Amino acid sequence: MTTWLPCPHAADYPIDAEQVRAGWTRLHALDAEPLPQNPAVLDAWALFHSGQFEAAEIAGIQIGAAGAAVANRAAAAYATLIEPGEKARLDLYHRIHARALAHVSVRPREASGWYWLGYALTRHAQGIHVARALAQGIGAQIRTALQTALQLAPTHVFAHAVLGSFQAEIIDKVGPLVAAMTYDARADSALSHLRRARHLAPDSAAVLMDFAAALIMLDGPESQPEATRLQEQAAQVQPRDAAERLWVELARASLVL
């Protein structure tokens, strides 16, 4: 197992369990997680929000099904925003996938498991190339998982953002006609999900960055001014926690390139 690198902003966010409880609505505006009653779960979320991602994943795993969401979110944040190695990233996404499969098998009415299943499959598809993943039927699995999450939690911001972004990526890779006829991916649907995510969480750096990337995939250079405006908004977000600080820093770096 690869040694995890530290979050460079962890020292700036010394968030404890009581702060997580008090700020739950704002801290979890994107993942629709209910406020946990188990103190151990709150402790694990405090590790996540303070940027201690490896410790948060370990704590979540030790808790069991109730800790799956925090374990997965910690692994996803680390893999996406810190881990430099492609193989290590894919290994982390595969771990998320395995946990999500176990989660939905025992708690099928919880949106979290379905979201993380769709998320992990999306990252896997990107890792092996989207066109190849579509040929293997992974696109349909992603759509089913994320749509199930949204049926269970219609305000799940992350599920809207990932579904919209993946539809945009399908269109970008195989063209709008094939995407619509074969994979039921359409630009209007992609943008609808992304706009919904932005409406639900207008101050989310992650959502703004996903929206910007999707616009480029859908409209190319014509959308660059709007994409840049979204990146500028993301760069000005006041981060909720250490994880969002990483998204803000990514937005700032994208404006420099």
C-alpha positions in Angstrom: 0.0 0.0 0.0 1.3 3.4 -1.0 2.1 5.8 1.9 -0.2 8.7 1.8 1.2 12.2 1.5 0.0 14.8 4.1 -2.6 17.4 3.2 -0.7 20.7 2.9 -3.4 22.7 4.6 -4.3 20.4 7.5 -2.8 22.7 10.1 -5.1 25.5 9.0 -8.3 23.5 9.8 -8.2 22.1 13.3 -11.8 20.9 13.2 -13.0 18.7 16.1 -16.2 16.5 16.5 -18.2 19.3 18.2 -17.4 21.7 15.4 -18.5 19.1 12.9 -21.8 18.6 14.7 -22.4 22.3 15.0 -21.5 23.0 11.4 -23.0 19.8 9.8 -25.4 21.4 7.5 -22.8 23.6 5.9 -20.0 21.0 5.9 -22.3 18.4 4.3 -24.2 20.6 1.9 -22.9 18.5 -1.0 -23.2 14.9 0.1 -26.6 14.8 1.7 -25.3 12.8 4.7 -27.5 12.7 7.7 -26.0 13.9 11.0 -24.6 10.8 12.6 -25.5 9.9 16.2 -22.5 7.6 16.7 -19.7 9.6 18.3 -17.1 7.5 16.5 -18.5 8.6 13.1 -18.4 12.2 14.1 -14.7 11.7 15.2 -14.0 10.2 11.8 -15.6 13.1 10.0 -13.6 15.5 12.1 -10.4 13.8 10.8 -11.6 14.2 7.2 -12.6 17.9 7.5 -9.3 18.7 9.2 -7.4 17.2 6.3 -6.3 14.0 8.0 -7.5 11.8 5.1 -5.6 8.6 5.8 -6.6 8.6 9.4 -10.2 9.3 8.4 -10.3 6.4 6.0 -8.9 4.0 8.6 -11.4 5.3 11.2 -14.3 4.9 8.8 -13.3 1.3 7.9 -13.0 0.4 11.6 -16.6 1.6 12.2 -18.1 -0.6 9.5 -21.1 0.3 7.3 -21.8 3.5 9.2 -18.3 4.7 8.5 -18.3 3.8 4.8 -19.2 7.3 3.6 -16.4 9.1 5.5 -13.9 6.4 4.5 -14.9 6.8 0.9 -14.9 10.6 0.9 -11.5 10.7 2.5 -10.0 8.3 0.0 -11.6 10.2 -2.9 -10.3 13.6 -1.7 -6.8 12.2 -1.3 -6.8 10.3 -4.6 -8.2 13.2 -6.6 -6.5 16.2 -5.1 -3.2 14.9 -3.6 -2.0 11.5 -4.9 0.4 12.0 -7.8 0.6 8.4 -9.0 -2.0 7.1 -11.5 -1.8 3.5 -10.3 -2.2 4.5 -6.6 -5.2 6.7 -7.5 -6.9 3.8 -9.4 -6.2 1.5 -6.5 -7.9 4.0 -4.1 -10.9 4.2 -6.5 -11.1 0.4 -6.6 -11.2 0.4 -2.8 -14.0 2.9 -2.8 -15.9 0.7 -5.3 -15.5 -2.4 -3.2 -16.8 -0.6 -0.1 -19.7 0.9 -2.0 -20.7 -2.5 -3.3 -20.7 -3.8 0.2 -22.6 -0.7 1.4 -25.5 -1.0 -1.1 -25.8 -4.7 -0.4 -26.6 -4.1 3.3 -28.1 -0.6 3.1 -29.7 -0.3 -0.3 -32.0 2.6 0.8 -29.0 4.9 1.6 -28.0 7.3 -1.2 -24.4 7.4 -0.1 -23.6 3.9 -1.2 -25.1 4.4 -4.6 -23.3 7.7 -5.1 -19.9 6.3 -4.2 -20.5 3.3 -6.4 -21.2 5.6 -9.3 -18.3 7.9 -8.4 -15.8 5.0 -8.2 -17.0 3.6 -11.6 -16.7 7.0 -13.1 -13.1 7.4 -12.0 -12.4 3.8 -13.2 -13.8 4.7 -16.6 -11.6 7.7 -16.8 -8.6 5.7 -15.9 -9.1 3.1 -18.6 -10.4 5.6 -21.1 -14.1 6.4 -21.3 -14.8 4.9 -24.7 -13.4 1.5 -23.6 -15.4 1.7 -20.4 -18.6 2.4 -22.3 -17.9 -0.7 -24.5 -17.7 -2.7 -21.3 -21.1 -1.5 -20.1 -19.7 0.6 -17.3 -21.5 3.7 -18.5 -24.9 2.1 -17.9 -23.8 1.0 -14.4 -22.7 4.6 -13.6 -26.0 6.0 -14.8 -28.0 3.5 -12.7 -26.0 4.1 -9.6 -26.1 7.9 -9.7 -29.8 8.0 -10.7 -30.6 5.7 -7.8 -28.7 8.0 -5.5 -30.7 10.9 -6.8 -34.0 9.0 -6.4 -33.1 8.4 -2.7 -31.7 11.9 -2.2 -32.8 14.4 -4.9 -30.6 17.2 -3.3 -27.4 15.2 -3.5 -25.1 17.8 -5.0 -22.2 15.5 -5.7 -24.4 13.0 -7.5 -25.8 15.7 -9.8 -22.3 17.0 -10.5 -20.8 13.6 -11.3 -23.7 12.5 -13.5 -23.7 15.8 -15.4 -19.9 15.7 -15.8 -19.8 12.1 -16.9 -22.5 12.8 -19.5 -20.4 15.7 -20.9 -17.4 13.4 -21.0 -19.3 10.8 -23.0 -20.4 13.4 -25.5 -16.8 14.7 -25.7 -15.4 11.2 -26.4 -17.9 9.6 -28.8 -19.8 12.6 -30.2 -23.3 13.9 -29.4 -25.3 11.6 -31.8 -23.7 8.3 -30.6 -23.8 9.6 -27.0 -27.5 10.3 -27.2 -28.6 7.2 -29.2 -26.4 4.6 -27.5 -25.7 5.9 -24.0 -28.6 8.3 -23.3 -26.2 11.1 -22.7 -27.3 14.6 -23.9 -25.9 18.0 -23.5 -29.2 19.4 -22.1 -29.3 16.7 -19.4 -25.6 17.2 -18.5 -26.1 20.9 -18.1 -29.3 20.4 -16.2 -27.6 18.3 -13.6 -24.7 20.7 -13.3 -26.9 23.7 -13.0 -28.9 21.9 -10.3 -25.7 21.1 -8.4 -24.7 24.8 -8.7 -28.1 25.9 -7.5 -28.0 23.7 -4.5 -24.4 24.6 -3.6 -23.5 27.9 -5.3 -20.4 28.4 -3.1 -18.8 25.0 -3.8 -15.4 25.1 -5.5 -15.7 21.5 -6.6 -19.0 22.0 -8.3 -17.8 25.2 -10.0 -14.7 23.5 -11.3 -16.7 20.5 -12.6 -19.1 22.8 -14.4 -16.2 24.7 -16.0 -14.6 21.4 -17.2 -18.0 20.2 -18.6 -18.5 23.4 -20.6 -15.2 23.0 -22.3 -16.0 19.4 -23.2 -19.4 20.3 -24.5 -18.7 23.6 -26.4 -15.0 23.8 -26.8 -13.2 27.2 -27.1 -16.6 29.0 -27.3 -17.3 28.3 -23.7 -13.9 29.4 -22.4 -15.0 32.8 -21.1 -17.8 31.2 -19.1 -15.5 28.4 -17.9 -12.9 30.9 -16.8 -15.6 32.9 -14.9 -16.6 29.8 -13.1 -12.9 29.0 -12.2 -12.5 32.6 -11.0 -15.5 32.1 -8.7 -14.1 28.8 -7.4 -10.8 30.5 -6.7 -12.6 33.0 -4.5 -14.6 30.5 -2.4 -14.1 30.6 1.4 -13.2 26.9 2.1 -15.4 25.0 4.4 -12.6 22.6 5.4 -9.2 21.3 4.3 -10.7 19.3 1.5 -12.4 22.3 -0.1 -9.2 24.3 0.3 -7.6 21.9 -2.1 -10.3 22.6 -4.7 -9.8 26.3 -4.2 -6.1 26.0 -4.7 -6.7 23.9 -7.8 -8.9 26.6 -9.2 -6.3 29.2 -8.5 -3.6 27.1 -10.2 -5.8 26.6 -13.3 -6.1 30.4 -13.7 -2.3 30.7 -13.8 -1.8 28.0 -16.5 
